[in-house]
Amino acid sequence: MNIDGLINNIMESYEQHGGINRSGAENFPNRQNVVSVLQDLQSLIFPGFKYEENIETGNLRYVTGLHVNRIISILTREIQKALLFTVAEKNATVQDIQNSHCYKLAEKVVFALIQEIPEIRRKIQLDVKAAYLGDPAAHSPEEVILSYPGLEAIVVHRLAHFLFINGVPVIPRIMSEHVHGKTGIDIHPGATIGESFCIDHGTGIVIGETTVIGNNVKIYQGVTLGALSVKKDLQDKKRHPTVEDDVTIYAGATILGGETVIGKGSTIGGNTWVTKSVPAGTVLTIK
């Protein structure tokens, strides 16, 4: 078979099976663009730490402006795509799509995210401090920022969570799965996480969509905060546990269920399997 024949076969598969994301505004967001914006956002959180930039005292405002303008330009367009796709999925008419005001909504969310950056940075500085104080192997907060995968996963989560709670479809999940691939830490953007959150080591951690985590919580590698059931009709229910303030969860622990509450100040030992609530101040280990 010649090259034209090979190309024809591929073209036929496009017709039969779809799976094409064209470049128009009415199509799905582009993953590469979302990842690019995520890098800009991370550069606003920690200028000069994650990506090579010529940052000096005199040009910090200029560099910040470059990131802000790039975020507004690219992210607004990608959120618009996500919103328009959601509208189109509901069998909307052309007029419905034209009247959906998706661009204005997208722009509004992006400006709100930029406005929230100082508050997100405040929370992340507390996460850095928690990791530094909670790990004897950490020699400085800067080492945590530069090298700890747990912190990177938390940074991306706090950004993705803001978009998630502001009604942005798909894009928060692209962000969370991108960092999941880099770190092995899987945090659904819908999870609610309090201040001074510490992930130590981190590989294999799973935190489900409806998880609620309080302040000053520390979890180790291999922890799962998951659901007892994955039935589709439970999609809009609380399926994942609540972890109150000042809790430590050691490696390999599995905590399941939307009604499961880990009480304040508890310690959950390694490799435990928890499907019922634990009172405040409990130390739970395998017999």
Salt bridges, closest charged atoms under 4 A:
ASP40 OD1 - HIS67 ND1 2.65
ASP40 OD1 - ARG70 NH2 2.72
GLU53 OE2 - HIS67 NE2 2.35
GLU78 OE2 - ARG77 NE 3.98
GLU78 OE2 - LYS81 NZ 3.31
GLU119 OE2 - ARG122 NH2 2.88
ASP127 OD2 - ARG158 NE 2.82
GLU152 OE1 - LYS50 NZ 3.88
GLU152 OE2 - LYS182 NZ 2.73
GLU177 OE2 - ARG173 NE 3.18
GLU177 OE1 - HIS180 ND1 2.87
ASP186 OD2 - HIS180 ND1 3.95
GLU195 OE2 - ARG122 NH2 2.50
ASP200 OD1 - HIS201 NE2 3.64
ASP200 OD2 - LYS218 NZ 3.93
GLU209 OE1 - ARG239 NH2 2.89
